[in-house]
């Protein structure tokens, strides 16, 4: 979900878990739908200091279209060298 600062001054948006999003004047940032329900964020949205510009649909957990999973390191030469008792 994308939000935009509609004020002429920089704004600090208080997010859940004590995090903050700093937005420049007319700046954009991304927050989660859960963060938009956070009381301080909801207050800024109601006051008109922030506006939601786009709501992105979440993508499903997809995988490889071929259905074959494998190692990304296929060079075969630069692996970890195991030494000692096994």
N, C-alpha and C positions, 0 to 999 in steps of 0.2 A: 504494500500500500504506500503510495507516495503522497507526501504533504508538502505544502508551500507556505512560507512565511509571507503574510500579506502586509506586514508593517514596514515602516521605513527605517527601523532600527534592528540590529542583530538581536536574536532571541535564543534563549536556552530553554529547550523543551525537556522537562523532567519526565523520564521514562521509568518503568518499573525496575526494581532491583537497584535503585540508586544511580542509574545511568542517566546521561544527558545527551541530547542531540543539539548541537550548535548550528543555527541557521542564519545565514547572512540575509540582509534585506532582499526580499523576493527570491530567496534561496529555496532549493528543494532538497528533500531528504526522504529516506525510506524508513517506515516503522511497520511493526506487525499489527494485525487486526486486534490482538490482545492489548497492545500498547495504546491503541486509539480509545479503548474503554477505560484506561487509567484516569482517575478523577482529575489530576492536573492537566492532562492532555485534553480531556473532554471539556474542561473549563475554557481552555484556549480556543478550542474549536467553536464553542458557543459564543465566545466574545468576538470571534471573527479575526483573531490574530493569526490563526492557522486555517488552511482549507485543504481538504482532501482533493488531490488533482486526479489520481487514478487508483483504481482498485484492481490489482492483478490477480488473476485466478491462480491458485496453487497448482503446480504440476504434480502428477502422480509419480509414484516411485517406479520409474521405468528402468530397464536394463539394456543390455546390448541386444540389438535386433536379431543378431545371429544366434543368440542363446548360448554362445560359447564363452565361458570365462577363462581367463588365463593370466599369466604373469605379464607385467608390463616390461620387465627386463628380459628380453629374449636374446641378448647378445651372447650369453653363455660364458663370457670371460671375466667379468669384473665383480664376481660375487664375494661374499664374506668367506674368509679362510678359517676353517675350523681346525683347531689344534688341541692337543691334550686328550684326556680320557673321554671316551664316548660311551 
